[in-house]
Amino acid sequence: MDNKTMSILGLVLAFIVPIAGVIISAIALNKMKQSGVEEGKGLAMAGLIIGIVIMAIGVIASVCMVCMAGVVAAGSGY
C-alpha cells in the first residue's frame, strides 16, 4: 500500500475506529519519513490528530458517566 492510500485509510478510520486510525496514520507518517515521499502527509496528520481527539473525548465521557453513576447511586438512599 502506498503512503497516500494509507493516509486516506487512517483519516477514515479515525472517525470510525479511532485507535485503528491513529495506528494506520502513524505507520503512514513513519513510512513517509523513511522514504522521503511526503505525499499525503496532511491527511496522515489529520487522521492522527482526529483519532487522538476522539479517543480523548471518549475517555473523558466515560469518566464523567462513571462519576455521575456514583453520584446517583450515593444519592438514591432516601
N, CA, C and O atoms as a Maestro MAE file, in Angstrom:
{
 s_m_m2io_version
 :::
 2.0.0
}

f_m_ct {
 s_m_title
 :::
 protein
 m_atom[312] {
  # First column is atom index #
  i_m_mmod_type
  r_m_x_coord
  r_m_y_coord
  r_m_z_coord
  i_m_residue_number
  s_m_chain_name
  s_m_pdb_residue_name
  s_m_pdb_atom_name
  i_m_atomic_number
  :::
  1 25 0.853 -1.176 0.000 1 A "MET " " N  " 7
  2 3 0.000 0.000 0.000 1 A "MET " " CA " 6
  3 2 0.904 1.246 0.000 1 A "MET " " C  " 6
  4 15 1.890 1.307 0.734 1 A "MET " " O  " 8
  5 25 0.561 2.214 -0.815 2 A "ASP " " N  " 7
  6 3 1.390 3.416 -0.848 2 A "ASP " " CA " 6
  7 2 0.993 4.379 0.278 2 A "ASP " " C  " 6
  8 15 -0.017 4.189 0.955 2 A "ASP " " O  " 8
  9 25 1.806 5.401 0.452 3 A "ASN " " N  " 7
  10 3 1.628 6.328 1.574 3 A "ASN " " CA " 6
  11 2 0.305 7.088 1.508 3 A "ASN " " C  " 6
  12 15 -0.357 7.277 2.528 3 A "ASN " " O  " 8
  13 25 -0.075 7.521 0.315 4 A "LYS " " N  " 7
  14 3 -1.310 8.301 0.186 4 A "LYS " " CA " 6
  15 2 -2.532 7.450 0.540 4 A "LYS " " C  " 6
  16 15 -3.449 7.926 1.210 4 A "LYS " " O  " 8
  17 25 -2.544 6.211 0.099 5 A "THR " " N  " 7
  18 3 -3.658 5.304 0.420 5 A "THR " " CA " 6
  19 2 -3.742 5.062 1.923 5 A "THR " " C  " 6
  20 15 -4.827 5.078 2.503 5 A "THR " " O  " 8
  21 25 -2.588 4.838 2.549 6 A "MET " " N  " 7
  22 3 -2.588 4.632 4.000 6 A "MET " " CA " 6
  23 2 -3.039 5.889 4.735 6 A "MET " " C  " 6
  24 15 -3.705 5.797 5.766 6 A "MET " " O  " 8
  25 25 -2.685 7.058 4.216 7 A "SER " " N  " 7
  26 3 -3.102 8.314 4.836 7 A "SER " " CA " 6
  27 2 -4.612 8.470 4.780 7 A "SER " " C  " 6
  28 15 -5.241 8.842 5.771 7 A "SER " " O  " 8
  29 25 -5.191 8.186 3.626 8 A "ILE " " N  " 7
  30 3 -6.650 8.279 3.471 8 A "ILE " " CA " 6
  31 2 -7.337 7.261 4.376 8 A "ILE " " C  " 6
  32 15 -8.319 7.582 5.045 8 A "ILE " " O  " 8
  33 25 -6.822 6.045 4.393 9 A "LEU " " N  " 7
  34 3 -7.398 4.998 5.249 9 A "LEU " " CA " 6
  35 2 -7.303 5.389 6.723 9 A "LEU " " C  " 6
  36 15 -8.247 5.168 7.482 9 A "LEU " " O  " 8
  37 25 -6.189 5.960 7.130 10 A "GLY " " N  " 7
  38 3 -6.030 6.406 8.514 10 A "GLY " " CA " 6
  39 2 -7.017 7.499 8.883 10 A "GLY " " C  " 6
  40 15 -7.564 7.504 9.985 10 A "GLY " " O  " 8
  41 25 -7.244 8.427 7.956 11 A "LEU " " N  " 7
  42 3 -8.203 9.504 8.219 11 A "LEU " " CA " 6
  43 2 -9.622 8.967 8.341 11 A "LEU " " C  " 6
  44 15 -10.364 9.370 9.236 11 A "LEU " " O  " 8
  45 25 -10.001 8.066 7.452 12 A "VAL " " N  " 7
  46 3 -11.358 7.493 7.507 12 A "VAL " " CA " 6
  47 2 -11.540 6.678 8.778 12 A "VAL " " C  " 6
  48 15 -12.563 6.794 9.454 12 A "VAL " " O  " 8
  49 25 -10.557 5.861 9.103 13 A "LEU " " N  " 7
  50 3 -10.660 5.033 10.307 13 A "LEU " " CA " 6
  51 2 -10.646 5.861 11.592 13 A "LEU " " C  " 6
  52 15 -11.162 5.418 12.618 13 A "LEU " " O  " 8
  53 25 -10.064 7.052 11.544 14 A "ALA " " N  " 7
  54 3 -10.034 7.909 12.734 14 A "ALA " " CA " 6
  55 2 -11.450 8.252 13.186 14 A "ALA " " C  " 6
  56 15 -11.687 8.447 14.378 14 A "ALA " " O  " 8
  57 25 -12.383 8.327 12.256 15 A "PHE " " N  " 7
  58 3 -13.772 8.630 12.602 15 A "PHE " " CA " 6
  59 2 -14.547 7.379 13.008 15 A "PHE " " C  " 6
  60 15 -15.459 7.456 13.832 15 A "PHE " " O  " 8
  61 25 -14.196 6.239 12.441 16 A "ILE " " N  " 7
  62 3 -14.956 5.002 12.679 16 A "ILE " " CA " 6
  63 2 -14.383 4.226 13.864 16 A "ILE " " C  " 6
  64 15 -15.107 3.899 14.805 16 A "ILE " " O  " 8
  65 25 -13.091 3.934 13.815 17 A "VAL " " N  " 7
  66 3 -12.384 3.203 14.875 17 A "VAL " " CA " 6
  67 2 -11.122 4.017 15.182 17 A "VAL " " C  " 6
  68 15 -10.074 3.786 14.578 17 A "VAL " " O  " 8
  69 25 -11.218 4.967 16.118 18 A "PRO " " N  " 7
  70 3 -10.114 5.913 16.330 18 A "PRO " " CA " 6
  71 2 -8.749 5.283 16.593 18 A "PRO " " C  " 6
  72 15 -7.741 5.788 16.098 18 A "PRO " " O  " 8
  73 25 -8.692 4.201 17.355 19 A "ILE " " N  " 7
  74 3 -7.394 3.590 17.658 19 A "ILE " " CA " 6
  75 2 -6.742 3.054 16.388 19 A "ILE " " C  " 6
  76 15 -5.530 3.178 16.212 19 A "ILE " " O  " 8
  77 25 -7.535 2.462 15.508 20 A "ALA " " N  " 7
  78 3 -7.006 1.960 14.239 20 A "ALA " " CA " 6
  79 2 -6.560 3.120 13.351 20 A "ALA " " C  " 6
  80 15 -5.543 3.024 12.663 20 A "ALA " " O  " 8
  81 25 -7.315 4.209 13.365 21 A "GLY " " N  " 7
  82 3 -6.939 5.382 12.591 21 A "GLY " " CA " 6
  83 2 -5.624 5.973 13.050 21 A "GLY " " C  " 6
  84 15 -4.801 6.379 12.230 21 A "GLY " " O  " 8
  85 25 -5.421 6.025 14.357 22 A "VAL " " N  " 7
  86 3 -4.168 6.544 14.911 22 A "VAL " " CA " 6
  87 2 -3.002 5.642 14.502 22 A "VAL " " C  " 6
  88 15 -1.945 6.134 14.106 22 A "VAL " " O  " 8
  89 25 -3.191 4.345 14.595 23 A "ILE " " N  " 7
  90 3 -2.122 3.402 14.262 23 A "ILE " " CA " 6
  91 2 -1.763 3.481 12.777 23 A "ILE " " C  " 6
  92 15 -0.586 3.576 12.427 23 A "ILE " " O  " 8
  93 25 -2.770 3.442 11.906 24 A "ILE " " N  " 7
  94 3 -2.517 3.493 10.460 24 A "ILE " " CA " 6
  95 2 -1.884 4.825 10.069 24 A "ILE " " C  " 6
  96 15 -0.969 4.857 9.247 24 A "ILE " " O  " 8
  97 25 -2.363 5.921 10.651 25 A "SER " " N  " 7
  98 3 -1.795 7.234 10.341 25 A "SER " " CA " 6
  99 2 -0.341 7.329 10.794 25 A "SER " " C  " 6
  100 15 0.498 7.888 10.089 25 A "SER " " O  " 8
  101 25 -0.047 6.780 11.975 26 A "ALA " " N  " 7
  102 3 1.325 6.793 12.472 26 A "ALA " " CA " 6
  103 2 2.241 5.951 11.585 26 A "ALA " " C  " 6
  104 15 3.384 6.333 11.331 26 A "ALA " " O  " 8
  105 25 1.748 4.823 11.121 27 A "ILE " " N  " 7
  106 3 2.532 3.986 10.218 27 A "ILE " " CA " 6
  107 2 2.790 4.722 8.900 27 A "ILE " " C  " 6
  108 15 3.902 4.689 8.372 27 A "ILE " " O  " 8
  109 25 1.755 5.388 8.376 28 A "ALA " " N  " 7
  110 3 1.916 6.141 7.126 28 A "ALA " " CA " 6
  111 2 2.947 7.255 7.295 28 A "ALA " " C  " 6
  112 15 3.789 7.457 6.420 28 A "ALA " " O  " 8
  113 25 2.886 7.972 8.405 29 A "LEU " " N  " 7
  114 3 3.860 9.041 8.648 29 A "LEU " " CA " 6
  115 2 5.278 8.480 8.762 29 A "LEU " " C  " 6
  116 15 6.229 9.075 8.255 29 A "LEU " " O  " 8
  117 25 5.411 7.345 9.421 30 A "ASN " " N  " 7
  118 3 6.719 6.717 9.569 30 A "ASN " " CA " 6
  119 2 7.275 6.280 8.210 30 A "ASN " " C  " 6
  120 15 8.456 6.474 7.925 30 A "ASN " " O  " 8
  121 25 6.410 5.685 7.370 31 A "LYS " " N  " 7
  122 3 6.850 5.269 6.043 31 A "LYS " " CA " 6
  123 2 7.245 6.474 5.193 31 A "LYS " " C  " 6
  124 15 8.188 6.398 4.406 31 A "LYS " " O  " 8
  125 25 6.519 7.596 5.352 32 A "MET " " N  " 7
  126 3 6.860 8.807 4.608 32 A "MET " " CA " 6
  127 2 8.221 9.336 5.044 32 A "MET " " C  " 6
  128 15 9.015 9.791 4.221 32 A "MET " " O  " 8
  129 25 8.478 9.274 6.326 33 A "LYS " " N  " 7
  130 3 9.750 9.759 6.862 33 A "LYS " " CA " 6
  131 2 10.909 8.912 6.335 33 A "LYS " " C  " 6
  132 15 11.970 9.439 6.001 33 A "LYS " " O  " 8
  133 25 10.695 7.592 6.264 34 A "GLN " " N  " 7
  134 3 11.743 6.692 5.796 34 A "GLN " " CA " 6
  135 2 11.991 6.818 4.301 34 A "GLN " " C  " 6
  136 15 13.136 6.773 3.852 34 A "GLN " " O  " 8
  137 25 10.913 6.978 3.523 35 A "SER " " N  " 7
  138 3 11.057 7.014 2.062 35 A "SER " " CA " 6
  139 2 11.363 8.409 1.530 35 A "SER " " C  " 6
  140 15 11.904 8.549 0.433 35 A "SER " " O  " 8
  141 25 11.024 9.434 2.294 36 A "GLY " " N  " 7
  142 3 11.250 10.796 1.839 36 A "GLY " " CA " 6
  143 2 10.121 11.353 0.990 36 A "GLY " " C  " 6
  144 15 10.138 12.536 0.651 36 A "GLY " " O  " 8
  145 25 9.151 10.537 0.643 37 A "VAL " " N  " 7
  146 3 7.995 10.972 -0.145 37 A "VAL " " CA " 6
  147 2 6.932 11.470 0.822 37 A "VAL " " C  " 6
  148 15 6.461 10.715 1.673 37 A "VAL " " O  " 8
  149 25 6.555 12.734 0.694 38 A "GLU " " N  " 7
  150 3 5.639 13.331 1.666 38 A "GLU " " CA " 6
  151 2 4.225 13.507 1.116 38 A "GLU " " C  " 6
  152 15 3.453 14.307 1.644 38 A "GLU " " O  " 8
  153 25 3.884 12.780 0.078 39 A "GLU " " N  " 7
  154 3 2.547 12.884 -0.494 39 A "GLU " " CA " 6
  155 2 1.536 12.259 0.466 39 A "GLU " " C  " 6
  156 15 1.650 11.083 0.812 39 A "GLU " " O  " 8
  157 25 0.553 13.039 0.895 40 A "GLY " " N  " 7
  158 3 -0.452 12.566 1.829 40 A "GLY " " CA " 6
  159 2 -0.122 12.833 3.279 40 A "GLY " " C  " 6
  160 15 -0.805 12.325 4.168 40 A "GLY " " O  " 8
  161 25 0.909 13.620 3.542 41 A "LYS " " N  " 7
  162 3 1.314 13.880 4.927 41 A "LYS " " CA " 6
  163 2 0.222 14.617 5.694 41 A "LYS " " C  " 6
  164 15 -0.006 14.335 6.870 41 A "LYS " " O  " 8
  165 25 -0.450 15.554 5.043 42 A "GLY " " N  " 7
  166 3 -1.524 16.299 5.707 42 A "GLY " " CA " 6
  167 2 -2.676 15.401 6.117 42 A "GLY " " C  " 6
  168 15 -3.243 15.561 7.198 42 A "GLY " " O  " 8
  169 25 -3.023 14.452 5.251 43 A "LEU " " N  " 7
  170 3 -4.098 13.510 5.577 43 A "LEU " " CA " 6
  171 2 -3.709 12.618 6.754 43 A "LEU " " C  " 6
  172 15 -4.524 12.341 7.633 43 A "LEU " " O  " 8
  173 25 -2.458 12.176 6.759 44 A "ALA " " N  " 7
  174 3 -1.992 11.326 7.855 44 A "ALA " " CA " 6
  175 2 -1.968 12.098 9.172 44 A "ALA " " C  " 6
  176 15 -2.355 11.565 10.212 44 A "ALA " " O  " 8
  177 25 -1.518 13.340 9.132 45 A "MET " " N  " 7
  178 3 -1.513 14.172 10.347 45 A "MET " " CA " 6
  179 2 -2.938 14.415 10.835 45 A "MET " " C  " 6
  180 15 -3.207 14.363 12.036 45 A "MET " " O  " 8
  181 25 -3.848 14.679 9.901 46 A "ALA " " N  " 7
  182 3 -5.244 14.898 10.280 46 A "ALA " " CA " 6
  183 2 -5.831 13.636 10.912 46 A "ALA " " C  " 6
  184 15 -6.536 13.717 11.918 46 A "ALA " " O  " 8
  185 25 -5.548 12.476 10.330 47 A "GLY " " N  " 7
  186 3 -6.036 11.214 10.897 47 A "GLY " " CA " 6
  187 2 -5.488 10.970 12.288 47 A "GLY " " C  " 6
  188 15 -6.203 10.494 13.170 47 A "GLY " " O  " 8
  189 25 -4.226 11.292 12.484 48 A "LEU " " N  " 7
  190 3 -3.599 11.121 13.793 48 A "LEU " " CA " 6
  191 2 -4.234 12.049 14.827 48 A "LEU " " C  " 6
  192 15 -4.593 11.612 15.920 48 A "LEU " " O  " 8
  193 25 -4.370 13.309 14.484 49 A "ILE " " N  " 7
  194 3 -4.931 14.296 15.421 49 A "ILE " " CA " 6
  195 2 -6.397 14.001 15.716 49 A "ILE " " C  " 6
  196 15 -6.808 14.011 16.876 49 A "ILE " " O  " 8
  197 25 -7.182 13.740 14.687 50 A "ILE " " N  " 7
  198 3 -8.619 13.472 14.894 50 A "ILE " " CA " 6
  199 2 -8.815 12.207 15.717 50 A "ILE " " C  " 6
  200 15 -9.663 12.180 16.609 50 A "ILE " " O  " 8
  201 25 -8.049 11.163 15.434 51 A "GLY " " N  " 7
  202 3 -8.165 9.925 16.202 51 A "GLY " " CA " 6
  203 2 -7.839 10.132 17.668 51 A "GLY " " C  " 6
  204 15 -8.538 9.620 18.542 51 A "GLY " " O  " 8
  205 25 -6.772 10.887 17.942 52 A "ILE " " N  " 7
  206 3 -6.393 11.156 19.336 52 A "ILE " " CA " 6
  207 2 -7.464 11.984 20.041 52 A "ILE " " C  " 6
  208 15 -7.807 11.706 21.190 52 A "ILE " " O  " 8
  209 25 -7.990 12.997 19.360 53 A "VAL " " N  " 7
  210 3 -9.025 13.852 19.968 53 A "VAL " " CA " 6
  211 2 -10.289 13.046 20.257 53 A "VAL " " C  " 6
  212 15 -10.878 13.182 21.330 53 A "VAL " " O  " 8
  213 25 -10.707 12.211 19.316 54 A "ILE " " N  " 7
  214 3 -11.924 11.407 19.534 54 A "ILE " " CA " 6
  215 2 -11.718 10.416 20.681 54 A "ILE " " C  " 6
  216 15 -12.630 10.198 21.479 54 A "ILE " " O  " 8
  217 25 -10.525 9.814 20.771 55 A "MET " " N  " 7
  218 3 -10.261 8.904 21.890 55 A "MET " " CA " 6
  219 2 -10.257 9.651 23.216 55 A "MET " " C  " 6
  220 15 -10.769 9.141 24.212 55 A "MET " " O  " 8
  221 25 -9.687 10.850 23.243 56 A "ALA " " N  " 7
  222 3 -9.667 11.643 24.478 56 A "ALA " " CA " 6
  223 2 -11.083 12.018 24.906 56 A "ALA " " C  " 6
  224 15 -11.416 11.961 26.089 56 A "ALA " " O  " 8
  225 25 -11.910 12.399 23.942 57 A "ILE " " N  " 7
  226 3 -13.308 12.722 24.262 57 A "ILE " " CA " 6
  227 2 -14.018 11.495 24.818 57 A "ILE " " C  " 6
  228 15 -14.811 11.607 25.753 57 A "ILE " " O  " 8
  229 25 -13.741 10.328 24.250 58 A "GLY " " N  " 7
  230 3 -14.358 9.091 24.746 58 A "GLY " " CA " 6
  231 2 -13.938 8.769 26.168 58 A "GLY " " C  " 6
  232 15 -14.757 8.340 26.980 58 A "GLY " " O  " 8
  233 25 -12.671 8.973 26.470 59 A "VAL " " N  " 7
  234 3 -12.181 8.709 27.837 59 A "VAL " " CA " 6
  235 2 -12.813 9.691 28.819 59 A "VAL " " C  " 6
  236 15 -13.255 9.294 29.897 59 A "VAL " " O  " 8
  237 25 -12.856 10.962 28.456 60 A "ILE " " N  " 7
  238 3 -13.465 11.973 29.334 60 A "ILE " " CA " 6
  239 2 -14.945 11.680 29.547 60 A "ILE " " C  " 6
  240 15 -15.443 11.787 30.668 60 A "ILE " " O  " 8
  241 25 -15.653 11.313 28.481 61 A "ALA " " N  " 7
  242 3 -17.078 10.989 28.604 61 A "ALA " " CA " 6
  243 2 -17.290 9.764 29.501 61 A "ALA " " C  " 6
  244 15 -18.224 9.730 30.302 61 A "ALA " " O  " 8
  245 25 -16.426 8.771 29.361 62 A "SER " " N  " 7
  246 3 -16.543 7.567 30.193 62 A "SER " " CA " 6
  247 2 -16.325 7.890 31.666 62 A "SER " " C  " 6
  248 15 -17.063 7.408 32.526 62 A "SER " " O  " 8
  249 25 -15.317 8.700 31.958 63 A "VAL " " N  " 7
  250 3 -15.049 9.085 33.346 63 A "VAL " " CA " 6
  251 2 -16.232 9.871 33.909 63 A "VAL " " C  " 6
  252 15 -16.633 9.645 35.050 63 A "VAL " " O  " 8
  253 25 -16.789 10.782 33.132 64 A "CYS " " N  " 7
  254 3 -17.946 11.560 33.586 64 A "CYS " " CA " 6
  255 2 -19.150 10.666 33.859 64 A "CYS " " C  " 6
  256 15 -19.867 10.868 34.839 64 A "CYS " " O  " 8
  257 25 -19.371 9.680 32.993 65 A "MET " " N  " 7
  258 3 -20.513 8.784 33.190 65 A "MET " " CA " 6
  259 2 -20.344 7.943 34.449 65 A "MET " " C  " 6
  260 15 -21.313 7.716 35.173 65 A "MET " " O  " 8
  261 25 -19.128 7.479 34.719 66 A "VAL " " N  " 7
  262 3 -18.878 6.700 35.934 66 A "VAL " " CA " 6
  263 2 -19.088 7.576 37.167 66 A "VAL " " C  " 6
  264 15 -19.663 7.129 38.159 66 A "VAL " " O  " 8
  265 25 -18.620 8.823 37.103 67 A "CYS " " N  " 7
  266 3 -18.805 9.735 38.237 67 A "CYS " " CA " 6
  267 2 -20.282 10.031 38.470 67 A "CYS " " C  " 6
  268 15 -20.742 10.056 39.612 67 A "CYS " " O  " 8
  269 25 -21.022 10.254 37.392 68 A "MET " " N  " 7
  270 3 -22.457 10.531 37.542 68 A "MET " " CA " 6
  271 2 -23.194 9.314 38.077 68 A "MET " " C  " 6
  272 15 -24.120 9.455 38.875 68 A "MET " " O  " 8
  273 25 -22.798 8.118 37.648 69 A "ALA " " N  " 7
  274 3 -23.432 6.897 38.165 69 A "ALA " " CA " 6
  275 2 -23.150 6.761 39.658 69 A "ALA " " C  " 6
  276 15 -24.020 6.335 40.417 69 A "ALA " " O  " 8
  277 25 -21.946 7.120 40.080 70 A "GLY " " N  " 7
  278 3 -21.625 7.082 41.507 70 A "GLY " " CA " 6
  279 2 -22.435 8.071 42.316 70 A "GLY " " C  " 6
  280 15 -22.866 7.762 43.427 70 A "GLY " " O  " 8
  281 25 -22.648 9.261 41.769 71 A "VAL " " N  " 7
  282 3 -23.440 10.277 42.459 71 A "VAL " " CA " 6
  283 2 -24.894 9.838 42.562 71 A "VAL " " C  " 6
  284 15 -25.532 10.029 43.597 71 A "VAL " " O  " 8
  285 25 -25.411 9.257 41.504 72 A "VAL " " N  " 7
  286 3 -26.803 8.783 41.532 72 A "VAL " " CA " 6
  287 2 -26.951 7.628 42.516 72 A "VAL " " C  " 6
  288 15 -27.929 7.575 43.261 72 A "VAL " " O  " 8
  289 25 -25.995 6.708 42.528 73 A "ALA " " N  " 7
  290 3 -26.070 5.570 43.437 73 A "ALA " " CA " 6
  291 2 -25.947 6.030 44.883 73 A "ALA " " C  " 6
  292 15 -26.615 5.483 45.760 73 A "ALA " " O  " 8
  293 25 -25.112 7.015 45.145 74 A "ALA " " N  " 7
  294 3 -24.941 7.512 46.513 74 A "ALA " " CA " 6
  295 2 -26.152 8.310 46.978 74 A "ALA " " C  " 6
  296 15 -26.478 8.326 48.165 74 A "ALA " " O  " 8
  297 25 -26.809 8.967 46.039 75 A "GLY " " N  " 7
  298 3 -27.952 9.803 46.412 75 A "GLY " " CA " 6
  299 2 -29.272 9.072 46.405 75 A "GLY " " C  " 6
  300 15 -30.294 9.674 46.736 75 A "GLY " " O  " 8
  301 25 -29.301 7.812 46.046 76 A "SER " " N  " 7
  302 3 -30.582 7.095 45.950 76 A "SER " " CA " 6
  303 2 -30.977 6.413 47.263 76 A "SER " " C  " 6
  304 15 -31.888 5.585 47.263 76 A "SER " " O  " 8
  305 25 -30.336 6.731 48.352 77 A "GLY " " N  " 7
  306 3 -30.646 6.084 49.624 77 A "GLY " " CA " 6
  307 2 -31.727 6.779 50.424 77 A "GLY " " C  " 6
  308 15 -31.802 6.581 51.637 77 A "GLY " " O  " 8
  309 25 -32.556 7.576 49.802 78 A "TYR " " N  " 7
  310 3 -33.608 8.301 50.527 78 A "TYR " " CA " 6
  311 2 -34.607 7.368 51.088 78 A "TYR " " C  " 6
  312 15 -35.564 7.801 51.729 78 A "TYR " " O  " 8
  :::
 }
 m_bond[311] {
  # First column is bond index #
  i_m_from
  i_m_to
  i_m_order
  :::
  1 1 2 1
  2 2 3 1
  3 3 4 2
  4 3 5 1
  5 5 6 1
  6 6 7 1
  7 7 8 2
  8 7 9 1
  9 9 10 1
  10 10 11 1
  11 11 12 2
  12 11 13 1
  13 13 14 1
  14 14 15 1
  15 15 16 2
  16 15 17 1
  17 17 18 1
  18 18 19 1
  19 19 20 2
  20 19 21 1
  21 21 22 1
  22 22 23 1
  23 23 24 2
  24 23 25 1
  25 25 26 1
  26 26 27 1
  27 27 28 2
  28 27 29 1
  29 29 30 1
  30 30 31 1
  31 31 32 2
  32 31 33 1
  33 33 34 1
  34 34 35 1
  35 35 36 2
  36 35 37 1
  37 37 38 1
  38 38 39 1
  39 39 40 2
  40 39 41 1
  41 41 42 1
  42 42 43 1
  43 43 44 2
  44 43 45 1
  45 45 46 1
  46 46 47 1
  47 47 48 2
  48 47 49 1
  49 49 50 1
  50 50 51 1
  51 51 52 2
  52 51 53 1
  53 53 54 1
  54 54 55 1
  55 55 56 2
  56 55 57 1
  57 57 58 1
  58 58 59 1
  59 59 60 2
  60 59 61 1
  61 61 62 1
  62 62 63 1
  63 63 64 2
  64 63 65 1
  65 65 66 1
  66 66 67 1
  67 67 68 2
  68 67 69 1
  69 69 70 1
  70 70 71 1
  71 71 72 2
  72 71 73 1
  73 73 74 1
  74 74 75 1
  75 75 76 2
  76 75 77 1
  77 77 78 1
  78 78 79 1
  79 79 80 2
  80 79 81 1
  81 81 82 1
  82 82 83 1
  83 83 84 2
  84 83 85 1
  85 85 86 1
  86 86 87 1
  87 87 88 2
  88 87 89 1
  89 89 90 1
  90 90 91 1
  91 91 92 2
  92 91 93 1
  93 93 94 1
  94 94 95 1
  95 95 96 2
  96 95 97 1
  97 97 98 1
  98 98 99 1
  99 99 100 2
  100 99 101 1
  101 101 102 1
  102 102 103 1
  103 103 104 2
  104 103 105 1
  105 105 106 1
  106 106 107 1
  107 107 108 2
  108 107 109 1
  109 109 110 1
  110 110 111 1
  111 111 112 2
  112 111 113 1
  113 113 114 1
  114 114 115 1
  115 115 116 2
  116 115 117 1
  117 117 118 1
  118 118 119 1
  119 119 120 2
  120 119 121 1
  121 121 122 1
  122 122 123 1
  123 123 124 2
  124 123 125 1
  125 125 126 1
  126 126 127 1
  127 127 128 2
  128 127 129 1
  129 129 130 1
  130 130 131 1
  131 131 132 2
  132 131 133 1
  133 133 134 1
  134 134 135 1
  135 135 136 2
  136 135 137 1
  137 137 138 1
  138 138 139 1
  139 139 140 2
  140 139 141 1
  141 141 142 1
  142 142 143 1
  143 143 144 2
  144 143 145 1
  145 145 146 1
  146 146 147 1
  147 147 148 2
  148 147 149 1
  149 149 150 1
  150 150 151 1
  151 151 152 2
  152 151 153 1
  153 153 154 1
  154 154 155 1
  155 155 156 2
  156 155 157 1
  157 157 158 1
  158 158 159 1
  159 159 160 2
  160 159 161 1
  161 161 162 1
  162 162 163 1
  163 163 164 2
  164 163 165 1
  165 165 166 1
  166 166 167 1
  167 167 168 2
  168 167 169 1
  169 169 170 1
  170 170 171 1
  171 171 172 2
  172 171 173 1
  173 173 174 1
  174 174 175 1
  175 175 176 2
  176 175 177 1
  177 177 178 1
  178 178 179 1
  179 179 180 2
  180 179 181 1
  181 181 182 1
  182 182 183 1
  183 183 184 2
  184 183 185 1
  185 185 186 1
  186 186 187 1
  187 187 188 2
  188 187 189 1
  189 189 190 1
  190 190 191 1
  191 191 192 2
  192 191 193 1
  193 193 194 1
  194 194 195 1
  195 195 196 2
  196 195 197 1
  197 197 198 1
  198 198 199 1
  199 199 200 2
  200 199 201 1
  201 201 202 1
  202 202 203 1
  203 203 204 2
  204 203 205 1
  205 205 206 1
  206 206 207 1
  207 207 208 2
  208 207 209 1
  209 209 210 1
  210 210 211 1
  211 211 212 2
  212 211 213 1
  213 213 214 1
  214 214 215 1
  215 215 216 2
  216 215 217 1
  217 217 218 1
  218 218 219 1
  219 219 220 2
  220 219 221 1
  221 221 222 1
  222 222 223 1
  223 223 224 2
  224 223 225 1
  225 225 226 1
  226 226 227 1
  227 227 228 2
  228 227 229 1
  229 229 230 1
  230 230 231 1
  231 231 232 2
  232 231 233 1
  233 233 234 1
  234 234 235 1
  235 235 236 2
  236 235 237 1
  237 237 238 1
  238 238 239 1
  239 239 240 2
  240 239 241 1
  241 241 242 1
  242 242 243 1
  243 243 244 2
  244 243 245 1
  245 245 246 1
  246 246 247 1
  247 247 248 2
  248 247 249 1
  249 249 250 1
  250 250 251 1
  251 251 252 2
  252 251 253 1
  253 253 254 1
  254 254 255 1
  255 255 256 2
  256 255 257 1
  257 257 258 1
  258 258 259 1
  259 259 260 2
  260 259 261 1
  261 261 262 1
  262 262 263 1
  263 263 264 2
  264 263 265 1
  265 265 266 1
  266 266 267 1
  267 267 268 2
  268 267 269 1
  269 269 270 1
  270 270 271 1
  271 271 272 2
  272 271 273 1
  273 273 274 1
  274 274 275 1
  275 275 276 2
  276 275 277 1
  277 277 278 1
  278 278 279 1
  279 279 280 2
  280 279 281 1
  281 281 282 1
  282 282 283 1
  283 283 284 2
  284 283 285 1
  285 285 286 1
  286 286 287 1
  287 287 288 2
  288 287 289 1
  289 289 290 1
  290 290 291 1
  291 291 292 2
  292 291 293 1
  293 293 294 1
  294 294 295 1
  295 295 296 2
  296 295 297 1
  297 297 298 1
  298 298 299 1
  299 299 300 2
  300 299 301 1
  301 301 302 1
  302 302 303 1
  303 303 304 2
  304 303 305 1
  305 305 306 1
  306 306 307 1
  307 307 308 2
  308 307 309 1
  309 309 310 1
  310 310 311 1
  311 311 312 2
  :::
 }
}
